[in-house]
Amino acid sequence: MKSAYIHIPFCKNICSYCDFCKIFYNEELVDRYLNELSNEINDSYNNEVLDTIYIGGGTPSSLNIRQLNKLFTITSKLKLNKKNEFTIECNFDSITYEKIDLFKRNGINRISFGLESINENKLRVLDRTISKEKVIDIINYCNKVGLNNINVDLIYAVKDESLKDLLEDIKFIKSLDITHISTYSLILEEHTKLFIKEYNNIDEDLDREMYDLICQELKDYDHYEISNFAKNKRYRSKHNLTYWNNDEYYGFGLSAAGYIGEVRYEKTRSINKYFKHDYIKKNGIEYLSIKDKVYYEIITNLRTKEGINLKKFKNKYKHSLDYYYNYKELLSNNELIEKNNNLFIPSNLWYISNSIIVKLLEGDRNE
């Protein structure tokens, strides 16, 4: 067991594009939720020493100081190794110096900020309000207190956004001199405000141009995963690499997903069920065969620069990848590259990586 994800679903503002499990902040509801989260962790955690904890949301920074103290009392039950990565997600509109100091005292060593954009038109579409001055001030304060492992999220491909708009966002983020940048093309998910309003996606060709622009502007970073850029290898997200390496992890809280042994699971999105200790989503358990595990290994590993380590794969699954899937044609077409015992998608084809992965899975030798 490598990691634990903890979901805090509360927000003081619901963004128009977000399909994550979220609930408007209510102090009494948060208190009840934290009590139940404590119960869930007591019931499920098997005392392993973990490499990473990631507190996500929702907006964990929307909790008040008393509630954050309670949250860290709960997380203190989880054992971490000395070289751990302990991340919390924050929004700039709910973060304060006092909360940053509290994070530092309780072992947080990485912060992930939902910036998304500094463009006023984009922010209106996304239902967000952000001040450039507040962003700079908070980043400076994090660095001052030694919390300098910082991720910032960027959303692009918003309707009416130009390449110039995107370039301004990228340049602002680069000026912050942070250690990690995560980029997301806007996807219209069901049940979001944008989907309900029948908001239109941008042209696919422009979306591709935007992705290429991001890659070009961040070429000095370690582009180690399709959408993620680290200042150098040291600042890669260890927690997210748990997912991309197909390693096992706990998921605690509403809607959290986990992977333990032969099982992948997803927790309920219903807070009423959660309060009744009915944690698992209906039909939320998937029992894995070896073939299922191989499938997940492929679709996660091939998101990364290194791809699939073929030696590690064979040790893990007792057969080579070629035993399960025929991918010779993809090699001959240079859609996959095999080098130094790794199989990977070349970075110039990352934008169409999903179609390449589908082709690989169509080469199933055992159907």
N, C-alpha and C positions, 0 to 999 in steps of 0.2 A: 504494500500500500504506500503510494507516494504522497498523496495530497488530499486536502479537504476543501470543498467549496461550500460556503455558507451564504444563503440567500436572505437578504433583508429587503422585503418587497415595498417598503414605504417610500413615498415621494410627496413633496409639497407642490409639485407641478407635474402634470402628465404630458409628456412630449407627444407630438402628433404622429411620430413614426414608430414609437416603441411598442413591441408586442411581447416584451418580457412580462412576467407576473408582477403586477404593481398594484398598490392600494394607496389612496390618499392618506397622508399622515394623520393619525389620531393618537393622542398620547396614551389613552387607556388601552387601545388596541395594540399599540407597540409593546406596552408592558406585558400584556397577556401573551403576545407572540414570543417575547424573549423567554418567558417562563416555559412555554411549550418547546422552544428551541433547546433549552437546557435539558428538558426531559428527553427529547429525541436523541441528543448527543449522548446522554447517559445510557440510553437503551442500545445504541448502535455502535459506539466507538469501542474498538477492541484494544486500545492502549498501545497502538503502534507508534513508533517515532516517525514523524512526517517530514518531508522536505519542504512542503509549501502549504500555506493556508491562503485562501482568497475570499475576502468578504465582498460580495457583489450585490447588485440590486436591479431594479429599485435604486434608491439613493441612501446608502448607509450613513452618509454625512448629514442626512436630514434628522437623525436622532439627536436628542438633546444630551448634554453632558452626563446627566445621571444615567440615561439609558445606554450611552456608549460605555460608561464604566461597568454597567451590568453586562453588556455584550462582551467586554474583555474579561470579565470574571468567568463567563461561559467558555470563551476560547482558551482560557488558561488551563482547561481540562485536557486540551490536546497537546501532546508532546511534540516538540520540534527539535530537529537536529541543530547543531551549532551553526551550520552554514545555510540556515533556512531563508526562505523568501516569504514574507508575510505582507500581503497586499490588501489595501482597502480602496474601494471606489468612492469618489467624491464628485460633487458638483461645485462649481465656483460660487453659486448663489447660496450655498448652505454651509460653506466651510469658514472657519474662524481660526485665529491664532490659537485660541484656547483649545480647540479640537485638535489642531496639529500637535500641540504640546502633549495632549493626552495620548494621541497615537504614538508619539515617540516614547513616552514612558511605558507603554504597554507592548512594545516590541515590534510595532509596524515599521518595516524598513523599505516599503515600496508603496507609492500612491498612484492610482490611475484616475486621471481627471477627464470628465466628459466635457471637452471644449466644443467639439463638433465644427464650429466656425466662428469667425468674428465679423462676418458679412451680415449686415442688418436684414437684407432681404431673405437670405437663407435662414437666419434665426427666426424670422416671422413665420416662415413655412414650417419650421421644426418646432414652433411653440417654445422657444427658449429665449432667455435674456442673459447676456454676458457682457461685462465691461472689460475692455482691454486693460484698463488700469488695475482692476481687481485681479485679473489673471496674472499680470506681471508682479503685483504686490505679493500674492500668495505663493507663487513659484519662488520668488526671492526669499520669502520667510521660510519655506521648506528647506531651501538650500542653507539658510542661516543656521537652522537647528540641526542640520545633518541628515535631513530626509531628502537626499538628492537622487534617489533612484525613482524617477518620475516618468509615467506614461501619460501621453495626451492623445485622446481620440479625435479623429478628423472624419467628418462625413462629407462626401462629394456626390456629384451627379444629381443635384437638386434642380428641379425645373427652373429654367431661366438663368441658371448659373452659367457663367462663361469661363473659359480657360483663364482669363485674366483674374476673375474672382477667386478661382481655385489657387492660382499662383500667389495671390496676396495672403490667403490663408496659410499656405505652406511656408511662405517667407516669415510670417509672424510666428508660427510654431518653431521654425528653425532659430529665430532670434531668441527664443527662450532658453536655448542650449540645454534641452532636456535629454534624457538617456534613451527614450523609447517613444515611438509614434505608431499608433494603430490606425489604419485607414479603412473606411467602409463606404462602399457604393450604396446609395439609398435604395433599399428594397421595400416595396409596398406590401406589407404583411396584412393578412385578414384581421379584422377587428381593431385596426388602428384608425385614428382620425383621418389620416390621409387616404386610406383605402376606402373608407366609408364615403368620403367626399369625392371619390372617383378621380383622384389626383393622377396625373399621367407621368410615367417615367420619361426620362430624356431619351434622345436617340441613341441607339446602341453604339454607333460609330463615335459619337461624342463621348460616351462613357469610356470607350477604349482609349480615346485621346487623353482623357483625364487620368486614367490609370497610368498611361505611358508618361505623362507629365510628372506625376507623383514619383514614379520610379527614377526618372531623369533628375529631378530636383533633389532627391534623397539618395543619389548614387554613392555618396560618401558614407552612408550608413550601411550596416550589415543587414541586407534585405534577406532575412533568414526564413521567412514564411510569406506566403502570397500577399498578405495584407499587413505585414508587420516589419518594422525597421528598428534596429537597435543601434545605439551609438557605437558599440563594438560587441563582440561575442559575450563579454562578461554581463552585459545588460539585457540579453535575451530573457523573455518571460519564462522563468522556470516552471511556473504553474501551468501556463498554456502549453508548454512543451510536454507536460504530462498527458494532455489530451492528444497532441499531435504525434506523440510516441506510442500512443495506445496503451499507456500504463494505467494501473488501477487507481481509483480515487473515491472518496466519500462525497456524497451530496447531501447537505443538511438544509432544511427549510423548505418553504413553499416552492414547488416547481423545480427544485434542484435535481440534477441528474447525477447518477453515480455508476461506477463499474467495479464490481467485486467478484473475483473468481470467474464463475460461469454465467454471471448475471449482469445485465445492464438494467437500470431501473430509473424511473422518473417519479418524483413526488407530486402529490396532488396540488392543484392550483386553487383549491377551495379552502379558505381560511377556517370555515366552520368545521369541515372534516378534519383539518389539521388540529384544531383545538380538541377534537374528540379522539386524538391519537391515531386517526385513520390516515397515515402518512402517505401511502403509496397511491398514485393515480390509478384509476380503473384501467385495466389492460396496460399498466405501466411497467410490467416486468417482462424482460426478454431473456429467455434462456439460450445460451450460446453454444453452438456446436463449434468444432475446430474450424469448419468452413466459414462460419459467421465471424469468428475472431480474425481469420485471414482477411475477410472482406473489410473489417474495420481497420485492420493494420494498413491496408492499401490506401483507403480513402483518407486516412489521417496522415500517414507518413508522407504521401506524395504532395501534401501542401507545403512541405518544407524544402529548403535548399538542398539538404543532404538526401532527402527521399528515403528509400527503404535500404537499410543496411542488410545486404543479402546473407552475410554470415550470421548475424544476429537472428535474422528471420528463420534460417534453417535450424539454428539451435533451439529456437522457441517453438517451431511447428514440426520439427523432425523431418521435414522435406524442404527442398528448394522451392522458391516461388514458381519456377517453371513447371513443377509437378502439378500445381494447382491451376495456373493460367499460362497460356501461350501468348507471349508478348514480342515474338521475334519481328513481326511486321512493324510494330511501333518502334523498335530499335532501328530497323532498316530505313524507316522514314524520319529518323531523328526526332520523333515525338517523345521518345524516352532515351536517356543516355545511361550507359552502364560504365562506371569508372571507379577505380579503387574500391571495388566490392560494394558500391552503392548504385542503386537504380533511381533515377530522378528525372523530373520534367525540366527541360532547360528553361531558364528564367524568361527568355523571350516568348515562351509559349504559356506562361502562367495564366494569362488572361483567359485562355481556352482550356485550362487544366481539367475542368469538369468533363469536357467532351473526350479528352484523352483517357481519363480514368474510366469512363464508360466503355471506351473501346477495349481497354485492358480487361475489364470485367466480362466483356462479351467473349473473351478468349478462354472461357471456363472449360477446362479439360474434363470435368467430372459431372457435367449435366446429364 
